[in-house]
Amino acid sequence: MPTALVNGARLNYLQVGPDSGAEDLVMVHGLATSLAFWYLPYASVFGDRYRVTVFDLRGHGRSEMTAGGYSPQAQAADLEGLMDHLGIGRAHFVAHSFGGVVALGLARRSPWRVASLVLADTQVSATRNVPADTWAHGRLIQILLDRHGLDLDAHSPFFGCELLTAVAQLLLRDEILPEDLIELVGPTLGRHPRRTARRWLELIEQAEAELLADDGLCPETLHSFRFPLLSMCGERSRACATSHFMRGMWPHADFVTVPDAGHFFPSSRASEVIAACGRFWDAQLTAAPRVA
């Protein structure tokens, strides 16, 4: 796969679709995954419509793990640098989880570069302290954690990272993960779970403070975004509680809740995400806000 030297790091990327004559779509994965999260089946499907770029965030997949540069703002700069390297002036974006924070960080830096944005289960610093009682499924997740002896608080503002770290540690101790715990962490384990776990633990040990730093996306900044937005969240995900906050920031956006789905619904419910994106784009990004 090709790489680009961006802000002192080699970033791994892949492009699918027309070489010219089509608009660009950039897809950004979340923490502890890689471009593989979006490659199948999304890149080939969306490649019929756009020139699709998927890439590994700094320190993820086959991208270089550097001494620093992992804050949300730094990775937004990486994204912009990669776009410059590839000659992408303006693009549509689809982003999951932390990848959504990176895409929003790009919008904060250069809003003119964002033609539209689809966020999948993204939470920002401003919503980390949404009251726990607004996330009904959190109680069930806490029961699961307690049953398996994991000393974690499902309502911690950084629960996602803490869970990934705990699971990675279990894997490297050669412990067999129960099926319900595997379902909770979704596709982050990938095809090579021990290798992925080792890389994640190395990254989080080196860059935890940067990765969990405030993203700078205050309510005033979020409210200023006027490009077309589709925000999707899983019904069982904590992000569902924060979508109410986002609705206040983005009265012009579309909001979709994926029924009976968790944080990693783009992997488990790809056909629904593809259909929702298609409707969003087909509407020429001018339809009135819809809530589903």
N, C-alpha and C positions, 0 to 999 in steps of 0.2 A: 504494500500500500504506500502511496505517496506521503511525504511529510512536509511540513512548512516550519521554518524557524521563525517563531513569533515571540517577541519580548523575552528572548533568551531561552526559550524552550522549544523542543521539537514536538510539534503536534501532528498526530496521525489523523488522516482524513480520507474520505472516499466520496466521489461524486457519481451520481446516477442520473440518466435522462439526457435531454438534448444538449449538445455542446453550445448551441447558439439559438437565438430566436425565442427562448422561453424565459419566463420570470424565474427568479431564484427562490428556493425554499431551503432554509437551514433548520436542522433538527438537533436539539440539545438534550443530552441525557442527564440523569441525576447522579448523586453520589454513589460510589462503589460499583457503578456499572460501566458501560462503554458504548461506542457507536453501535455495537451489536443490538442494543436495546431497541433501536429504531430501524435497523437495516432490514430485518424480516418481520412482517411483510411490507412495511411502510414504504421503504425507499423505492421498491419496484413499482408499487401502485401509484405513488405520488409522482414517480418519474415519468409517467405518461402525461403529466400536466406541467411539471416544473423541472428545472435542473435542481436536483436534490443534493445537498451537502450534509453529510453526517461526519462527526469527528469525535475524537477522544479528548475530554477535558484534560488539562494539565494534571499529571500524576495518575491518570486513569488509563485503562486499556494499554495501548502501545505508545501513548504519548509519554514524553520524558517526565520523570519525577525530579524536580529541581529543589533547591534549598528553600525557596519561598515563592510567593506569587499566587497564593491559593485563596485569598480573600474574594468575596463576591465581586468587588470592584475590579480587582486584578484580573479575574477570569472574564469579566465583561470586556476588559481591554484586550485580552487574548482573543476573544470572539471577534472584536472589531479588527484586530490585526490579521486574523485569518481571512476575514472578508476582504481586506485590502490586498492581501497576498493573492487571493483568487480572483480579484477584479470584480467583486460583488459590491455594487454601490448601495443597493437597496434590496431587501428580501422579505418574504413571508417567513414566519418562525412557528415551529411547533416545539414545545419544551415541556419536560416532565420534572417535577419536584425541584431540586436545587438548580436544574437546568433552566427552569422558569425564572429563578432569581437572577441567573446570569443574563438571560435575554432581557429581563426588565432593567438590569443594570446597563445593558447596551442602549436601551431606550432612554435611560436617564442621561447617558453620555451624548447620544446622537439620535434623537427621536425621528429625524428625517430618514434614517436607514431602515425603519420598521414599516413595512407595507401593511402587515397584519400580524397578530400574535394569537396562537392557541396555547393556553396554559393547561397543563394536566396535573392536577393535585399539587399545586405550588403554594407554599406558605412563605410569607415574608416576615422580617423581624417585627414589624408593626403588629402582627397577629400572633406572635408567639405566646402571649399571655391571655388569649381568649379564654374565658371562664371554662373550667373543665366540665361543668354540668351541661354545657351545650353540645358535648360529644357523647351521645348515648352509647355508642359502641365501645367507647373506651373502657367501660366497666367490664365488658366481656373479654377484652384483650388483657386487662389486668388479671382476671381469673386464670386465663391461659398462662400468663407469665408466672404467676404464683404456683400453679400446678407443676410447672417444669423447674421450679426452684431458681428462677432468674430474678435477681434483686434489682428490678427495674420499676420505675414509675411510668406507667403508660401516659400520664398527663404531664410529664416533664416537657418543657419547651424544646428540648433536644432529644426527644425519645427516639426518633428515627436513627440518628447516628449512634446512640447508645445501644440500640437493639442490634444494629449491624455489627458493632464491635463485639458485643457479647456472643453473637452467633459465630463470628469469625474465630473467636477464642475457643469455642466448643469444637469447631471443625479442626483446628490445629491440634486439639487434644485427642483427635480421632474419635470423638463422641458421635453417636448416631443421632441425627436430628429427628425429632418426631414430625410427622406429616403436617400437623397443624402449625408448627413453628416454621417449617419450610414454606408453607403457604403464606405466612405472614411476611416473610422477607422477600417473597416473590422471586424474580429472575436475577437478583443480584449475585447469586451463587454462580450462575453461568455454567458452561460446560466443564470448567476446571475449578471446582469450588475451593480446593485447598490453595491453589495458586492465587485465586481471587481474594481469599481470606487473608493470605500472607501479605499481599500487596495493600489491601485496605488497612491492615494493622500498621504497616510501615508508614502509610500516608497519614493516618490519624495521629500516630505518635509524633510525627514530624510537623504536622500542619493543623492540628485540631483548633488552636486558637484562631488561626486565619479562616478556616472553613466555617467556623461558627460565629465569626465576627458580624457585627451589625452591617446590614446590606445598604444602609443609607436611603432606603425606599420609604420615606416618611409619607404620611397621608397626603400632604400637599403635592409631593412629587407624583405619587400614584394618580391623584386626581387630575393632574395636568396632562396625562396621556390621552390623546384624542384619536389615535389610530384604531382600526377595527379590532375588537377583542372577543375571543371565545374562551370562557373559563369553564373547565370541566373538573368535576371531583367525584370520587367514589362515595357512594351512600354510606359506607362503613368507615370511611377515612376521616381522620381529624380535620383534614382540609375542608370538609363539608361545613364545619363550624365557622371557619374563617371566610367562607364564600359570602356570608351575610355582610361582613365587613367590606369585602370587595364590591358588593353591589352598591354600597354607598359611595365608593370611590369612582365607580364606572357605570353611571346610569345608562350609557350608550351601549354597554357590552351585552353579549348573550351569555347565559349561564345554563349549564346542563349538568344534572346529577345522574350518574350511571348507577342504576338500581343494583342493590346487593353486591356491590363491588368495593374493594379496598384500595389501598394506595397504588398498587401496581396494575390497575385496570388496563393501561395501554398494552400490557403484555397479554393479559388474560382475556381481554374483550376488544381485541384489535379491530374486528369488523365494525363495532359500534363507533369506535373513535374515527375510523376511516370515513364512515358514513356521515358523522357529525361534521368533520372537517370539510367534506365535499359539499354539504348543504351550506355551510358557512361561506365557503369560497364561491359557490354557485350563485348565491344571493347577491354577488357583486359587492358584498360587504356593506350593504346599505339598508338591510332589512331592519325593521323595528326590533328592539330587544325582546328576546323570548326567554322564558324561564321554564325549564322542564324538570 
